[in-house]
Each structure stands twice: as structure tokens, then as C-alpha cells.
Amino acid sequence: MEREIYRIVTQDSQGQIVTRDYESLDEIRANYHQIGTDNCSTKKELRDLPLFRGLIGPMKEGASIIRYESPEVFEKLTQEWFAAVPVKSRRMKLNASPAPNS
């Protein structure tokens, strides 16, 4: 079984994404205040993991990484992901000309 890595992803003052990996949750608890535990994740491996003030997560990243993100990083990456997803316009379907009758 692979050892889990706990990854914290934040943003520096210039807006660059900064990633830091930890080997234990105790290392994270030294820097972030635990405010509860995740008891509603659909992924069993995330249940009962801590929730930290100022971080969004836990979330899976690959097979052995548990990821937490700052709200700024979460918003930035979500916007980038959304912009990359092609959106099918309903208007195109409504305005499409009907096929000519044969």
C-alpha cells in the first residue's frame, strides 16, 4: 500500500501557486487550526479526515495524495477548469433551421 501524502496548495503574494507536501496530518495541524472532520464525502478514503480553517478539502489527487487548497486557489483553478470545458449552446439548437422537407 502506498503511503499517503497530504498536499496544501496556496497562492503567494504574486499570485503564483505554491504546493507543499506533508507526510502527516500532525505537520498540517501545526500550521492550520482543525475545525472538524469530513463525514459526508462520497469517497470513503476521505471520510473522517480533518477540515482546516482557511482550506478547502480534503480531496483526492491521484492514488495517494490528499489535497487541500486555499479558497483563492480553489476559485482560480475552478474558473480555469470551467473555461476549458466546451459549453453546448442551447440557443444553437433552438435557432437551427429545420431540415428541408423532401
C-alpha positions as CSV (number, residue, x, y, z in Angstrom):
1,M,0.0,0.0,0.0
2,E,1.3,3.4,-0.9
3,R,2.0,6.0,1.7
4,E,-0.4,9.0,1.6
5,I,0.9,12.4,1.0
6,Y,-1.0,15.5,2.2
7,R,-0.7,18.4,-0.2
8,I,-1.5,22.0,0.6
9,V,-1.9,24.3,-2.4
10,T,-1.9,28.1,-1.7
11,Q,-1.1,31.3,-3.6
12,D,1.8,33.6,-2.9
13,S,1.6,37.4,-3.0
14,Q,2.4,37.5,-6.7
15,G,-0.5,35.1,-7.5
16,Q,1.8,32.1,-8.1
17,I,0.5,28.7,-7.0
18,V,2.6,27.2,-4.2
19,T,2.5,23.5,-3.4
20,R,3.8,22.0,-0.2
21,D,3.6,18.3,0.7
22,Y,3.4,16.8,4.2
23,E,3.9,13.3,5.4
24,S,1.5,13.5,8.3
25,L,-1.6,15.4,9.3
26,D,0.2,16.5,12.5
27,E,2.5,18.6,10.4
28,I,-0.5,20.4,8.9
29,R,-2.1,20.8,12.4
30,A,1.0,22.7,13.4
31,N,0.1,25.4,10.8
32,Y,-3.7,25.2,10.5
33,H,-6.5,25.0,13.0
34,Q,-8.6,21.9,12.7
35,I,-12.3,22.8,12.7
36,G,-13.9,19.4,12.3
37,T,-13.8,16.2,10.3
38,D,-15.2,15.3,6.9
39,N,-18.1,13.0,7.5
40,C,-20.0,13.4,4.2
41,S,-17.6,12.7,1.4
42,T,-18.7,10.2,-1.2
43,K,-15.1,8.8,-1.2
44,K,-14.7,6.5,1.7
45,E,-10.9,7.2,1.9
46,L,-11.7,10.9,2.6
47,R,-14.2,10.3,5.4
48,D,-13.1,11.3,8.9
49,L,-10.1,13.3,7.6
50,P,-9.8,16.8,9.2
51,L,-11.2,20.0,8.0
52,F,-9.0,23.0,8.4
53,R,-9.9,26.7,8.8
54,G,-8.8,28.5,5.6
55,L,-8.5,25.4,3.5
56,I,-10.9,23.7,1.1
57,G,-10.7,19.9,1.2
58,P,-9.9,17.1,1.7
59,M,-10.0,16.0,-2.0
60,K,-8.3,13.2,-3.8
61,E,-5.4,13.9,-6.2
62,G,-4.3,10.7,-7.8
63,A,-3.9,7.4,-6.0
64,S,-2.0,8.5,-2.8
65,I,-2.4,12.3,-2.4
66,I,-4.9,14.0,-0.2
67,R,-5.2,17.7,-1.3
68,Y,-6.3,20.8,0.5
69,E,-6.5,24.2,-1.3
70,S,-6.8,27.8,-0.2
71,P,-10.1,29.4,-1.2
72,E,-8.2,31.6,-3.8
73,V,-6.6,28.6,-5.4
74,F,-9.8,26.7,-5.4
75,E,-11.6,29.6,-7.2
76,K,-8.8,30.2,-9.7
77,L,-8.5,26.5,-10.6
78,T,-12.3,26.1,-10.8
79,Q,-12.5,29.1,-13.2
80,E,-9.7,27.7,-15.4
81,W,-11.4,24.3,-15.5
82,F,-14.8,25.8,-16.3
83,A,-13.3,28.0,-19.1
84,A,-11.7,24.9,-20.7
85,V,-14.9,22.9,-20.8
86,P,-16.8,23.4,-24.1
87,V,-20.3,24.5,-23.5
88,K,-23.0,23.4,-25.9
89,S,-25.3,26.3,-26.5
90,R,-29.0,25.6,-26.2
91,R,-29.6,28.7,-28.4
92,M,-27.8,27.0,-31.3
93,K,-30.3,24.1,-31.1
94,L,-33.3,26.4,-30.8
95,N,-32.2,28.6,-33.7
96,A,-31.2,25.7,-36.0
97,S,-33.1,25.7,-39.3
98,P,-35.4,22.7,-39.7
99,A,-34.3,20.1,-42.2
100,P,-35.8,20.8,-45.7
101,N,-38.8,18.6,-46.5
102,S,-38.2,16.1,-49.1
